[in-house]
Amino acid sequence: MPITKRSAARARVRGDRAEFFHWAKVAAEVARLTPRAEMDVDVVRAIAAGEESRQG
């Protein structure tokens, strides 16, 4: 999975808003510039769920 999505999910789970927004913007910019990059909300949710289960 792309590092940007995983980094955003980890920051979200930790409650680090600034880092989350940073990685979300990076992921959006990569998706904008790279025609093959996709922003799949289901993938992001799955990553976030995995990070949440690792934290708990």
N, C-alpha and C positions, 0 to 999 in steps of 0.2 A: 504494500500500500504506500502511496506517496507520503513522503516525510511531512509535507505541509499539513495534510489532513490529520495525521497522527499527532503532530505537535500541537495543532489547534485543539484537538480533543483532550490531550493531556492538560493543557493550560485551562481549558474549561472545567475539567474535573477538579483541578487544584483551586479554582476560583480566581485565577490570575487574569483579570479582564484585559489588561493592557497586552499581555502576551497572546491571549486568545485573539484579540482583534488584529494584532500584527500578523499572526499566522493565517488568519482568515483572509486578510488582504493579500498576502503573498500567494495563497492558493487561488484566489480569484484572478490575480494578475497572470499567474501561470496558465490558468484556463483560458484567459483572454488571448494570450500571446501564442499558445500552442494549440493548433487545431485538433490534435489527438487527445489532449487532456480533457477530462470530464469531471464535472462537479456533480457527483451522484449523492443526493441527500441520504439515501438508504445506506450507502457505504459509510458516510460520516456518522450516522446514528449507530451503526454497528461498531465502529471504532470507539465512539464515546461510551457505549455500553461495556465494551471490553475494558476500557480504562477505568470505568466506575467499579467494575467487579474486581479489578486488580487493587484498587485503593481500599476496598472494604474488607 
